[in-house]
Amino acid sequence: MSGAHAAQVDVPALPLSSAISMLGRQTGIEILLNAPGRERLQTRPVQGSMSPNDALERMIRGLGLSIRRVSARIYVVVKAPDARPGKSRVRRLPVAEPQDILVSARRRPERDEDVPLLVTHVDAGVLNNAGVRTIADIARLTPGFIATGQTSSATPLLVLRGQRRSISDENRLPLVVYQDEVPLPNQAALSPLFDVAAVELLRGPQGTLFGRNATSGAVLLRSVQPGQGTPSYLEAETGNYGLTRMEGAIELPASEQFALRVSGQRMRRSGYTRLLAGGRADDAHSDAVRAVLRFDPEGPLRSTTSFDILRADEIGAALVLAGVYPAGSVRNAPNAPYYDCGAGACDVDSYQDTQQAMGRRISQSSPALSFERRFWGFGNVTEYGDDSLLVRNIVGLRSTKVHYELDGDGTPLQIYDAVTTSHLRQLTEELQVQGRTGSLRYIAGLFYLDSAPSGPVIQTVSRLVRPDNPASHIASYQTFRSGAVFGQITATLGEGYLADLGLRYTSEKIAGCSLRSIEAMPLTTRQCLEDGGTQARSRSGRLTWTLSLMRRRGDSSIYLTTRRAFRSGGYNTPALGGTLRAYQTFRPETLTDLELGAKGRWNIGGFSGSYAAAAYVGLYDDVQRALFPDVDYDEDGDPATDPITLYVNSARARVAGLDSDVSLKLGTRTHASLSASWIDARYTRLVAPATLTSLLGSDPLHNRFSYTPTFSGTVALSHEISLPERFGTLELRADYAHVSSVRFTERVTENFAKQTAYGLLGGSLTWMRPAGLPLELQLWGRNLTNRFYASGGGTLNPAYTAATIIPGVPRTIGFRMRYTFE
């Protein structure tokens, strides 16, 4: 129901949180409450036929509150500026006026125009209309942000502003994902997105306020909260490739103190890539449930507890053979009989000929591919106080279990086949104190994270298996602890100027046991030590900061921000030997950046919109690089000391770029948005020792940052067609995303690792409230031109000879139906 349509309203005098929840259910709109300390205020009764605007205005009259209309179906109730209950008036924003977007980039809700960094905010309406189901779909709408599945979409490789997040490393994360303010582990914790209120992408280093240091940014996922007026719903979807999805949420009637919301999703889909041995990869087969309980007694105390659970049993991603390296490691005498025999089943070049004849969406992988994941998470946010002084405690407990089998070469040959099992748990605790005094706003706190094995953490990997070179078991039982103290103040300097100063000191420790063995397969830390595993440890500590100056003028602002953040150091596994012994540990990677940005809103006649743009440059020191040395690269003759991946501090680098978002409202029914990102990332100095430069390529100083397109952009257009009231409303939407050429490895001489520029076209037709029913029907399609592209690289290294890619999503179409319980 749009804000202009009248509804029959009957809400008695209730505490504010209960009253707006009831009004939301009766009118079919979403009402968010952001007025700490005022949840228990008694509202006025409202009754009769009226618009949601009028009903909400009458309900909160005299309570010192204001209404902000975010979109046609989303309202926010906030504390009125300098107002006291009984003496304030409700401020109602007309439909044509640009609406506030509230973000939480500084750990408190505030207008986007007041935040001195670039934030991409995607609300529930856009998420729903654009068919956002995963983090990868967020990347489709957000230029400059890359999210591509490798072993599975549940553990995507995430890239922002040139920094790449590994699919397997839990500790060194340049970008961190938060679910309701609790940081998520790297592996298996990203469930499909359902019952989500908003997603925020914070661009640039986060080295002060958020739980974990991050050099490229943060993704904030906010679930729908109970007691805030979002109605229950049931949604069903079907589409090609065997897609079936069921999703829903139910909110139990709020009592005086409690409100409970339970939501869930069941997803099934056949895979996009056909396996020559039978079946399809890239499938979806997951079940997820979330329960959120809000405790809101009378007074300044309130608490929200959430519980998530996910179970998925999928085939995972299949790698497709894209080429073979002429001088790869199979081209030697010991390997030739098994991999380079000249023709047939023992020759990698024969499989490349077969692949070219079959096509690009068929994989010759022979192992039984699988990706099984189990996840559960508990979180609690408890608050005491109000806007002037607020104490917050945020605790989270996460458990992830992953088991997957991966074929790295896309052929039946035993080249880089891997079986991985990983059971981890993560505990986080954060205590905040925030408030205001005079012209200062402040926040200070403590943060602690403890990540440790809760079961087997072991990988069985076969780089180039021969009778004299069998597969190895690699155990890595690491405990990672991070503690930090932080504080930040925002000062009003007068004449529209504001300044931010934030400091944070973080101390980290990584310790554990590692072992590489052909016979031993330890399933616990104790077994790892008993089997002769090596203990290792690494400590690091860094001071990071944020300093910004902003000038606000009306609905616009301009800012200058500098930040420092770091990416954790660590140690390599297993115990290294020979010429590699000196590289057992590596230092943290640090980033210092400078960002100049402008953002604001405008309204001219019947046209309105918003804009945000930022230019930035970041200087990286001690850049960490993953290298892949060949067998016995260390020349010690002991395979137990050979690393699969060797991390070293290799270089210094400079990353510069531009990000922009523009939103246009052309009248009351047409909306357009344009987003673009340009980035130039390059190394400025090589610091790797001469003994390792051969692993960096022929010209390492001119290597290119992987998964970092120079340009990416998205344009979206939607138009609402008003039908006679009894027939509802139609909305047409189209979007187009363009990505320039991108490399999947840093070595510039490898043609297999490059994806040329491509574009993806999508669209939808949505019928809202047909025959006046609380129903939404949608036909949608993505990649409508069926453009083939590689979404990521697989095995791309001469050490393996075979070069593989991961195909992107082909044309998908579907039908979605959503029923809202008003």
N, C-alpha and C positions, 0 to 999 in steps of 0.2 A: 504494500500500500504506500503510495507516495504521500509526502507530508501534506499535500493540498487536499487529499480526499478525507471526507468526514467519516467518523466511525462512532459507533455507540459505545460510550464510555461510562463505567460505573466503578469508581475507585473510592472507597471510604478513607477517612483520615487514618493514616498509618505512618510508621517510621519511614523516613525518606527512601532507604534502600528497598524496603518491601513495596512501597507505593510505585516507584518507577518500574520495578519488575512486573507488577500487575498491569500497569499502563502499557508497557511494551508488549505483553502478551495480547492485550485487547486490541491494540492498534496495528500490530505486525511490524513495528519498528524496533530498532536497537537503541537503547538508552544507556550510555555509559556514565557512571558516577565517579567523578574525580574531585572530591571535596573532603579530604581527610578530616576526621573529627566531627563531621556533620551528618553521618549516616543515620543517626537516631532521631534527628529533628522530626517533629510531627508535621505532616503535610495537611493541606486543605482538602476536603472531599471534592471530587468532580464527578458530575453526572450529566448525561445527555449526549446528543449527537454533535460532535465537534471535531476539528482537525487535531492531530497529535500536537501541533504547535500550541494551539489554544489550550488544550488539556494540560500540557506540561507547564505552560505559563501560569495558569490558575493554581495548579497544584503546589508550586514552590513560591508563590507570591509571599513576600515578607520574610523569607528565610535567609536573605543575604546571598542569594545564588544567581548565577547567570546561565543562559542556554546558548550553546554553540552548536550550530547545525553543520555537521561534517559532510553529509551527503543527503540524498533524498530520503534515505531510510536509517540514518545514523545520527543521533544527537548526543551531545556531551553536556552534563550538568557540572558546573564548576563553581568555585567560590567567587563571588563578585569582588572586584578590586575595591579595597578599603571599605568594605561593607560590613555592617553588623546586623544580626537577625532583627527583624521588626522595623528596620529603617531603610532597607534597600528596595530597589525596584528590579524586576526581571528585565534583562536585555534580550530582545528577540531579534535575530538576524534575518532579514528578508531573503527570499530564495535567490535573487539575482546577485547578492553580495558574496564575494569570495569567502570561503569558509576556512576556519583554522584547521590545521593538521597538527595533532598532538604527537610528540615523539618523546622517547625516554632515553636519549643518548647521554644525558648527564644524571641518570638514575632517578629522575623525577619527571612527571609529565609536564611538558611545556610546549609552547608554540615552536614549530620548526624554524620560523624566522628569528628566534631568539637563541639558536644553538650555533656556535661557531665551528661547524664542520658540515660536510655534505652528507645528508641522510636521505636514502630512498625509502619512502613509506608506501606500503601496499596494503590497503584496507580490505575488509572482508568482501565488499562488493566487487572489487577488481579481482580478487582471488577467485571468487565464484564465477564471474563472467568470463574470465580468461582461462578457466579450466586448470587452475594450479593444483597439482596433486603432490608434487615433490619439490625438493630444493632445486633440481634441474629446471623445473618450470619457472621458478623465480629467476634463474639465470636467463631464461628465454626472454623475459620481460625487462631485464636489467643489463644494459650494455656495460662492458668492462668487468662483469662478474661471470666466471666460468664455473660450471658444475657439471662434470661428466662422470658417468659410472665407469668403473673398471671391472673389478670382480662382481660388483652389483651396484645398483643405484642407491642402496642403503649406506654404502661407504664411498661417496663420491670424492673425486679429486676436486678440490675447491681452489680457485685462483682469483685473486683480486689485487690490482695494482702491481702486477708482476710477480707476486709471491705465491708460490705453489704449495698447497697442503698435501702431504703424502697420504696415500690410502692406508698405510700400515703403521705409521709412527704415532704413538699416543702423546708424546711429550713436547715435540717441537712443532707447535701449531702456529703458523702465521695468521690464521683466521680461525676464530672460535664461534661455535653455534651455541646459543643459549635458549633453553625452553623455560619460559616463565622465570627468568633471571638465574636459572641454574645452568652452569656450563655442561655441555654434553660431551661424553667421550668421543673419540674419533671413529671407532669401529662400531658398526651395527646399531648405533643409537638413533639414527635418523629414520623415524617411521614416516609413512605417508602423511601428508598434511591434511588434517580434518578438524572441523570445529575450531578453526583458527580465527581470531579477531583481527590480527594484523601481523605483518612481517616488516621489520626494519633492517635495512642494510646500512651499517655505519662504515663509511669509506675512510681509509687512512688508519694509521697506527692507534691502538688503544692501550696506552701504557700507564694510565692513571686510575680510572674509576672502575673498570670492569675486572671481574675475578681473575682472569688470566691475561698476562701480557700477550699482545698480538701485534705483529708488525704491519699487517695489511688491512685489518678491519674486523668486524663482528657482525653476525646475523642474529637478530633477536626475534624469536617466535613467541607470540602471545596467544595463549588459548582463550577461548570465550570463558568468562567467569560467571559463576552463578549469582543470581540476585541482582543482575544489572540489566534485565529487560530483554535479553536475547531469547526469542521464543524457541521452543523445541521444534524439531523437524525430522523428516524422514526423506531420504534421497536415494534414488536408484538410477543406474547408468548402464548402458550397453553400447557396444561398438564393434568395429572390425578387430581382427586378430583375437577373437574370442573374449573381448572385454566384458566383464560383469563386475559391477561395484555396488555395494550396499553401504549406506552410511546414515547415521542418525544421531540425535541427541535428545535426551529427555531431562527436564528440570523439574524436580519435585517441588511442590508448593513450599515457599519459604515460611518458616516459623518465625517466632520473634527473634531467634538468635541464629538459626542455621539455614543454609541453602545448599542444595546438592545438585550437581549436574553430571550426568553420565553420558558419554558419547563413544562411538565406535565406528569402525570401518572394516569391511570385508572386501578384499581386492583379488580378482582373478583375471589373468590375461595370458594368452599364448605368446610365444616369443616372436621377435622380428627376424631372427636369423635362423635359417634351417641348418641342421646338423646332418652331414652326409651319412653318419652312422644311425640317424633316426632321431626324431624329436626336434624341438626348437629351443634356442637359448634366448636370453634377454626377456624372460617371462616375468610375471608378477603372481605371487601366491602368498598373501599375507593377511593376518588378522590382528587388529589393534584395538585396544580399549583404553579410555581415560576416564577417571572419576575426579571431580574437583569439589571439595567441601569447604564452604565458607562459614566461619564462626564469627558472628558480629553482635556481641552483647552490648547492652547500653553502656556508653562510656567511651573512652579513648582507645580501648583495646580491640583489635581485630586480627584474624588469622585465616589464612587460606592454605589448605593441604591438598596436594594432588598426587595421583598414582597413575602411572602409565605401564602398559604391558604390550609387548609385540612378539608375535611368532610368525616366522616366514620360512618356507621351504621351497626354494627356487633352484633353477638350473644355473643361474648366473649369466655372466657375459661370455660370449664365444668370440675368440680372436680369429680374424680372417687374415690369411697369408697375403701380404702385399708385395713381397719381393724377397730376394736373397742377396746377401752381401758377397761380392765377388772374392773378397779376401777374408771371409769369415773364419771362425775358429775350426769349422769342420774340414777346412781345406788343409789337413795335415795327415801324415801317415797313420797315426793311431786311430783317428776318427773316420778316415775315408771309407773303410769297409762297411761302416754302419750308417753313414750320413752322406757320403759323396762317392758312391760306388759307380756312378756313371749312368744308371737308368733303373727304373722300377722302384720297389718299395723301400730300398735302402739309399735313395738319392733325393736330397732336398730340392734339387732343381726340377725333378720330375713332378713333384707336388706343386711347384709353382706353375708349371705348364698346365696341370690339371685345373688349378684354381682359375687361371685365366679363361679356360674353356667353360667353367661352370657359372661364373658370375660372382658378384661382389657381396651377395647376401647369403652365401652358403659357406659353412666352415667345415674343414676336414678334420677337426679335432676328434681324437679317438677316446681319450679317457672319459669316464663317467663324470661330467661336469656337475657341480652342485654348489649351492651357497645356502647354508642353513644358519639362521640367526635367531637368537632369543635375547630379549631385552626387557628389563623392568626398571622403573624409576620411581623414586619417592621424593617429593619436594614440599617444603613448607616455608611460607613467608608470614612472619608475625610482626605486627606493627603496634606501636604504642605512642600516642600523641597526635599532633596535628601539624599543619604547615609551619608553625613557628618553631616547634621542636618535635622531631619525630625520631624514634628509635626503631630500627628494623633489623630483624634477624632472618637470614636466608640459609637454609640447610638443604642439602641434596644428597641422595644416595642412589647410585646407578650401578646396574649389573649388566654386563654384555657377555654373550657366549656366541662364538662364531666358529663354523667349520665349513671350509670350502676347498674344492678341488679345481685347479686351474691348469689349462693347457696353454703354455706360453707361446708355442710356435704355430698353432693352427694346423698341425699335421699329425698323423699317427706316430711320428718319430718321437723319441724320448729326449726332446730338447726343452729344458726349463719347464718340466711338469712339476707342479707343487701341490702338496696337501697341507693345509694349515688349520690348526686348532688353537683358539685363544679364548680363555675365560678370564675376565677382568672385572674388578669392582672399583668404583670411584666415590669418594666421600668429599664433599665440599661444605665449608662453613664460612659464613660471612656476617659480620656485625657492623651495622652502620649507625651513625648518628648524623642527622641532617636537620637543618632549620635555617632561620634567619635572625639577624640582629642588626637593627638599623638598616643601612644600605647594603649589608653583606648577606649573601647566602653561602652556606657552607655544607660540606659533607666530609666525614672522616670515618675511618673504619679499619677493620682487620679482615684478612682473607686467608683461608687455609685449604689446601687440596692434598688429598692422599690417594694415589692410584697404585694398585698392587694386584698381582695375580690372585685369582680365586679358584684356580684349577689349572689344567694343562695349558701351556703356552709354548707350542712346538710346531716346527715346520719341517716337512720332509720334501727335499728339493733335489731334482736331478738336472744339472746343467747340460751335460752331454754324457749320457749313461753308456758305459761299455762294461764288459765283464771285469776289467781291471779298474773301473772307475764307477762303482755303484753309487746310488743315491745316498745323501747324507741326512741325518736328523740334526736339526739346529734348534736348541733350546735357549730361550732368553727370558729369564724370570727377573723382571725389573720392578723395583719399588720407586715411585716418583713422588716426592713431597715438595710442595711449594707453599711458602708463607709470605705474606706481604702486609705492610702497613701503609695506608694512603690517606690523603687529604686534599681537598680542593675548595677554593673560595671563588665566588663570583661577586665582584664589587661594582656598584653603580657609581660612575665617576661624574655624572652630570652631563647635560647637553646631549643626551642620548648615547653616551659612551659607557661600555661595560668591559670589564677585564676579568679574565680567568687565570688563576695560578693553581696548578696541581702538582703534587710531588708523590712519589711512590717508591718504596724500597722493597725489592723482592729477593728472597733467598731461596735457592732450590738445591735439592739433593737427589741424585739418582744412584741407586746401588742395586746389586743383584748378582746372579750367577748366570753364566753363559757356557754353552758347550756345543761343539760340532763333532759328531761321531757317526760312524757307519753302523756300529752295533748298538750302542746305548741310546735309549729313547726315554729320558727322564720325564715324568709326568708331574713332578712337584719340585719346588726349590731344594728341598732336602735331598731328593734323588739326584738332582743336578750336581750337588756338592759331592754326594757319595760316589757318583760315576766319574769324578775327576774334573768337574766343571771349574771354571775360573771365576773368582769373585772380582768385581770391578766396581768402582764408584767414581762419581764426578760431582763437584760442588760449583755453584756459581751464584753470584749476587750482583744486582745492578740497581742503580738509581735512575728512575725515569721521570719524565715531566711533561706537563702541558702548559703552554703560555699562549694566551690569545687576547686580542683587542677587537672589540666590535663596536660599530656605530649604527644605531637604530634611528630610522627616520620614518615615521608613519608605519606602513605595512612592509617596509623594505629594510634591509640591513646589509652591511658589508663588513667582512671580518678578515683578520690576519692571524693565523695560528701556526705555532711551531710545536712539535712533539718529539719525544724520544721514546722508543720502545725496543724490546729485544725479543729474540727467539732463543729458546733454551739451548744450552750446550748439552753434551752427553758423552757417551763412550760407544765405541764400535764393538761388535760381537762377531765371532768368539774372541778368545785371547789371540792377538795378532803375533806374528813371528817374522823373522828375517828382516827384510828392508822395510816392512810395514809396521814394525813394532813401535816406532816413534809416534804413530798416529792412532794409538788406542783411544785417546780422548780428543774432543774438539771443543772449541770455545763457543760461547753464545754469539749470535749474529745480532748486530745493533742497527737501528735505523733512526736517523734524525731527518725530519722533514719540515717543509715550509709550505703552507697552503694559503692562498688568497682566494676568497670567495664572495659571492653576492647572492642574495635570495630575497624573495618578496612576493607580493600579490598585487594585482592591478584590477581595476574595474572601470570600464569606459562604456557608458551607455548600457546596452544589453550584453556586452562582451566582458568576460572576466577571465582570470587565470592566475597562474603562479609560475615562478621561475626559480631555478637554483643552478649556479655554475661555480666551478672551482678550478683553479690552476695550481698545480703542486709540483714540487721537486723533492725527492728523497735521496739521501746519501746512505748507502749500506756499507758497513765495515764487517770484516770477517765473514763474508758470505759463505754459507754452508752449501756444499755441493755433494750430491750422491754420485759416486764413481762405481764402476763394475769391473774390477780387475779379473783377469783370466786366472785359470787354475795355476797354482804355484807362481803367481806373479811376484811373491815375496822371496822366491828362490831358496826357501828353506827345506823343500822336499817333503813337508808335512801337510797333508790335506786338512788336518784338524785345525790349522791356523788360517785357512783361506776364508776370507769374508765373502758373502754373497753381495753385500752392499757396503761400501766404504765411504763414510762421511768425513769430509775434511773442510777446513777453512781455506777457501781457494782464491778469493778475489775481493776487490772493492768494486762497487757499482753505483750508478746513478740512474734513477727512475724519475721521469718527468711526464706530465700528462695534463689532460683537460677532461673534466666530467661535467655534464649538463643535463638538466631535466626541465622541460617546459610543458605546462598544462594550459590548454585553451578551452574555455567554455563559450561556444558560439551560440548565444541565445540560451534558452532554457532546455533545449532538447539535444543539442549536438555538442560533443566533447571530443577534443583531440589532445594527444600527448606525444611529445617527441623527446627522445633521450639519446645521448651520444657519448662515446668515450674514445679518446685518443691517447695513446701511450707510447713513449719512447724509452725503452729500457736497454741499458748497455753497460758492459764492464769497463771500468776505467783503469784498473791495475790488477795484474796477476800476482798472487802471493803464494801460490802452490809451489812446492819444491820441485826441482827438476826431475826427480825420480817418478813423479806422478803426472807430469804434463802430457805424456803420451795418452793417458786416459781421458784427457780433456778435448781431444780432437786436434786437427792439424793447425788450427789458428785460434787457440782458446780465448785470446783477448777479444776476438770479434764473434764469439759465440752469442747466440740470441736467447733471450729468456723464453722458456718453453710455455706453451698454452697462453701466450700473451699476444693476441692480435693487435696490430697497430691501430685499427679503427673498428668499432662496432656501434651499431645504432638501431633503434627501434622506433617505429611510428605506429600509433594506434588511433583508430577513429570509431566513435560510436554515435548512433543517432536513434533517438526515441520517437516512435510513431504512436501518437495518441489515438486510440480507437474510442468508439462510444463507450461510456463508462462500464456498461454491463459486459463488454468484451475485453476489457483490460488494456494492456500496453504491449507494444512490440519494440524490441531493441535490436538494432543491427550493429554488429561489431566486426571490424577487420584490423588485423595487425600484420606488420612485416618487420622481420629482423634481419639485419645484414651483418656479416662478420667477414673481415678481410682475411687474407691468408695468414695461417698460423702454423708454427712448428711445434711438434710434439717432443722433440729433443733439442738440446741447446747447440749441438754440432751442426753447423750450417752446410756441411758438404753431403748430408744424407737426404737424398730426395724422397726416400720412402717415408720420411717423418714429416712431410709437409702437406697440409690441406689448403687447396686454393680457396679463394673467396667464394662465399655462397650466401644465399638468402632464403628465408623460410617465410611462407605466407600462411596465415591462419585466419579464421573467421567464425562467427556464430550468429544465430538468430534465436532470440529469447522472447517467449510469450509469457508475460507476467499477469497474474490474476485473471485468467480466462473465466468468463461468466461470473466474475466477482469472487471466485474461489481463491483461497490462500495457496495458490499453486504456481509453479514456475516450470515451464517446458522449454527445453533448449536443444537445438541442433548445432553441432560444433564440428570443426575440422582443423587439423594442424598439418603443416607441411603439405598444403593442398596440391602443390605442383610435383610432389613426390621426388624432391631433390635428394640425390644420394650425396652423402658427405660422411667423413669420418669424425665422430665426436671425440675420439681420443686415440692415443697410441697404445699399443700393447708392448711387445718385446721389440725394441728398436736399438740394437747394439751389435756391432760386429762380433762380440764375444759369443753370441748365440747364432749367428749366421742368418737365421730366419727373421724377417721383419713382419710384424703384424699390426693391424689396426682394429679399432672397434667401430662398426658402422653406427651412424646416427639413426634416429627414429624416422621411419618412412611415413608415408601419408597415413594419418589416422582420422577416423570420423566416428561420431557417436551421437547418442541421444540421451539426455539427462532430464529427470523429472524430480522436482522437489516439492514436498508438501509441508507447509508450516502450520503448526498448531497454535492458533491465535488465542 
